Amino acid sequence: QVQLVESGGGLVQAGGSLRLSCKASGSGVSINQFNAMAWYRQAPGKQRELVVTFTSGGSPNYADSVKGRFTISRDNAKNTVYLQLNSLKPEDTGVYYCNAEWRPLSFWGQGTQVTVSS
């Protein structure tokens, strides 16, 4: 079984930065085994939306709303994927979720709250 645990969220002023982490764990689990990983977010009263996704060996694909401000990275040794959030805006507020696809299965973390004040 795969477990994903997000952390790093918090309250920040507009223009500020945060770094989110998503650590994968489980017997024999390695992020290198996943077909794809992604970060999603869900604002209050809105549907969950894709922030960034990347496939094994591929380049990240960012949502237009975060291009140039958010950066995804990974540390294979720590089995962790990071999302650097820069130049944050109030509209970036929401719960950020990590997702991993290990086809045919899909795994989600519990989410971490990001709140950006104006």
LINJODA-V394730 format. One record per residue. N is the residue number from 1. SS is DSSP state (A for helix, B for strand, O for the rest). OMEGA is omega in radians with two decimals (999 if undefined). D_FIRST is the distance of its C-alpha to the first C-alpha in Angstrom with 1 decimal. Layout:
BEGIN
n=N ss=SS omega=OMEGA d_first=D_FIRST
n=N ss=SS omega=OMEGA d_first=D_FIRST
END
This chain:
BEGIN
n=1 ss=O omega=3.14 d_first=0.0
n=2 ss=O omega=3.02 d_first=3.8
n=3 ss=B omega=3.09 d_first=6.6
n=4 ss=B omega=-3.13 d_first=10.1
n=5 ss=B omega=3.09 d_first=13.1
n=6 ss=B omega=3.04 d_first=16.6
n=7 ss=B omega=3.06 d_first=19.8
n=8 ss=O omega=3.12 d_first=23.4
n=9 ss=O omega=3.12 d_first=24.8
n=10 ss=B omega=3.12 d_first=28.2
n=11 ss=B omega=-3.10 d_first=31.7
n=12 ss=B omega=3.10 d_first=33.8
n=13 ss=B omega=3.09 d_first=37.2
n=14 ss=O omega=-3.08 d_first=37.8
n=15 ss=O omega=-3.11 d_first=38.0
n=16 ss=O omega=-3.07 d_first=35.6
n=17 ss=O omega=3.00 d_first=32.4
n=18 ss=B omega=2.99 d_first=28.9
n=19 ss=B omega=3.10 d_first=25.9
n=20 ss=B omega=3.10 d_first=22.5
n=21 ss=B omega=3.06 d_first=19.4
n=22 ss=B omega=-3.10 d_first=15.8
n=23 ss=B omega=3.11 d_first=13.7
n=24 ss=B omega=3.10 d_first=10.3
n=25 ss=B omega=-3.11 d_first=8.4
n=26 ss=O omega=-3.10 d_first=5.7
n=27 ss=O omega=3.10 d_first=7.1
n=28 ss=O omega=-3.08 d_first=9.2
n=29 ss=O omega=3.05 d_first=8.2
n=30 ss=O omega=-3.13 d_first=11.6
n=31 ss=A omega=3.10 d_first=13.0
n=32 ss=A omega=-3.11 d_first=15.4
n=33 ss=A omega=-3.07 d_first=13.0
n=34 ss=O omega=3.07 d_first=12.8
n=35 ss=O omega=3.14 d_first=15.6
n=36 ss=B omega=2.99 d_first=16.5
n=37 ss=B omega=-3.08 d_first=16.0
n=38 ss=B omega=2.94 d_first=18.2
n=39 ss=B omega=3.04 d_first=19.6
n=40 ss=B omega=3.02 d_first=21.0
n=41 ss=B omega=3.13 d_first=23.3
n=42 ss=B omega=3.08 d_first=24.8
n=43 ss=O omega=3.14 d_first=28.2
n=44 ss=O omega=3.10 d_first=29.7
n=45 ss=O omega=-3.11 d_first=30.8
n=46 ss=O omega=3.10 d_first=29.5
n=47 ss=O omega=3.08 d_first=26.8
n=48 ss=O omega=-3.13 d_first=23.8
n=49 ss=B omega=3.14 d_first=25.0
n=50 ss=B omega=3.09 d_first=23.7
n=51 ss=B omega=-3.14 d_first=24.8
n=52 ss=B omega=3.07 d_first=23.7
n=53 ss=B omega=3.02 d_first=21.6
n=54 ss=B omega=3.12 d_first=21.4
n=55 ss=B omega=3.13 d_first=20.3
n=56 ss=O omega=3.14 d_first=19.7
n=57 ss=O omega=-3.11 d_first=23.3
n=58 ss=O omega=3.10 d_first=24.8
n=59 ss=O omega=3.12 d_first=26.6
n=60 ss=O omega=3.09 d_first=25.4
n=61 ss=B omega=-3.05 d_first=26.8
n=62 ss=B omega=2.96 d_first=27.9
n=63 ss=O omega=-3.11 d_first=29.2
n=64 ss=O omega=-3.06 d_first=32.9
n=65 ss=O omega=-3.09 d_first=33.0
n=66 ss=O omega=-3.13 d_first=31.2
n=67 ss=O omega=3.13 d_first=32.6
n=68 ss=O omega=-3.13 d_first=34.4
n=69 ss=O omega=-3.11 d_first=33.0
n=70 ss=B omega=3.12 d_first=29.2
n=71 ss=B omega=3.11 d_first=27.7
n=72 ss=B omega=3.08 d_first=24.1
n=73 ss=B omega=-3.09 d_first=23.4
n=74 ss=B omega=3.04 d_first=20.7
n=75 ss=B omega=-3.05 d_first=20.5
n=76 ss=A omega=-3.11 d_first=18.5
n=77 ss=A omega=-3.14 d_first=19.2
n=78 ss=A omega=-3.13 d_first=17.8
n=79 ss=O omega=-2.99 d_first=14.7
n=80 ss=B omega=3.02 d_first=16.4
n=81 ss=B omega=-3.11 d_first=18.0
n=82 ss=B omega=2.99 d_first=21.2
n=83 ss=B omega=3.10 d_first=23.4
n=84 ss=B omega=-3.13 d_first=27.0
n=85 ss=B omega=3.12 d_first=29.0
n=86 ss=O omega=3.11 d_first=32.8
n=87 ss=O omega=-3.05 d_first=35.8
n=88 ss=O omega=3.13 d_first=33.9
n=89 ss=O omega=3.10 d_first=35.6
n=90 ss=A omega=3.14 d_first=35.5
n=91 ss=A omega=3.04 d_first=34.0
n=92 ss=A omega=-3.14 d_first=30.9
n=93 ss=O omega=3.11 d_first=30.2
n=94 ss=B omega=3.03 d_first=26.9
n=95 ss=B omega=-3.11 d_first=23.3
n=96 ss=B omega=-3.08 d_first=21.4
n=97 ss=B omega=3.03 d_first=17.9
n=98 ss=B omega=-3.14 d_first=15.6
n=99 ss=B omega=3.06 d_first=13.9
n=100 ss=B omega=3.07 d_first=12.0
n=101 ss=B omega=3.03 d_first=12.4
n=102 ss=B omega=-2.88 d_first=10.8
n=103 ss=O omega=0.27 d_first=13.1
n=104 ss=O omega=-3.05 d_first=13.2
n=105 ss=B omega=3.08 d_first=10.2
n=106 ss=B omega=-3.07 d_first=10.9
n=107 ss=B omega=-3.12 d_first=9.2
n=108 ss=B omega=2.96 d_first=11.6
n=109 ss=O omega=-3.07 d_first=12.6
n=110 ss=O omega=3.11 d_first=15.0
n=111 ss=O omega=3.06 d_first=18.0
n=112 ss=B omega=-3.03 d_first=20.9
n=113 ss=B omega=3.01 d_first=24.5
n=114 ss=B omega=3.12 d_first=27.1
n=115 ss=B omega=-3.13 d_first=30.7
n=116 ss=B omega=-3.13 d_first=33.6
n=117 ss=B omega=-3.11 d_first=37.1
n=118 ss=O omega=999 d_first=40.2
END
